[in-house]
Amino acid sequence: MGCYKYLEELWKKKQSDVMKFIQRVRTWEYRQLPVTHRATQPSRPDKARRLGYKAKEGYVIYRTRVRRGGRKRPVPKGRVNGKPASVGVNELKFTRNLRSLAEERCGRKVGGLRVLNSYWVAQDSTYKYYEVIMVDQTKATIREDGKINWICMPAHKHREMRGLTSAGMKSRGLRVKGHLNNKTRPSRRANYRRRNVVKVWRYK
């Protein structure tokens, strides 16, 4: 086995003494750093490479943390001032997953780069920590590489905001295929509109 395979097997055993110690030290280190910061190198090189990262010019790793838990409704003193059906404040859940949220925050922080993918690196009682693989589409090494230059197209600007990354597609329900998931493609809203909006011709 190569070295990346050994790393992969090590990360599969997160309850081992070695990984527990590493995670405890790393979460302490990440808490001292800014919320979103550039990492000199990936914490999980095997995972980063599986998701498209290359150790060459144009690829950047940003690390960020997201507060764990559900989403509390931001209303003053818990007063919704509406119908009883919408009085909930505490037990609400955010529609997207936390990894998608981490990608969005990195995309806003470094608007000139394109988000390629992301992965989990650590978590403690308060935060989950993610590393986001970002690509500088202005570099010649990226524009001339046939495997990655698709991300230079204008259609991929802020793809993390529009649910086009892996984490975004998961939250949109696009991991499931077949007849049991007919109503999610191309999106739930587009599918609903296609079946419900009446189109009337102006001229016949």
Secondary structure, 3 states (H helix, E strand, C coil): CCHHHHHHHHHHCCCCHHHHHHHHHHHHHHHHCCCEEEECCCCCHHHHHHCCCCCCCCEEEEEEEEECCCCCCCCHHHCCCCCHHHCCCCCCCCCCCHHHHHHHHHHHHCCCCEEEEEEEEEECCCEEEEEEEEECCCCHHHHCCCCCHHHHCHHHCCHHHHCCCHHHHHHCCCCCCCHHHHHHCCCHHHHHHHHHCCCCCCCC
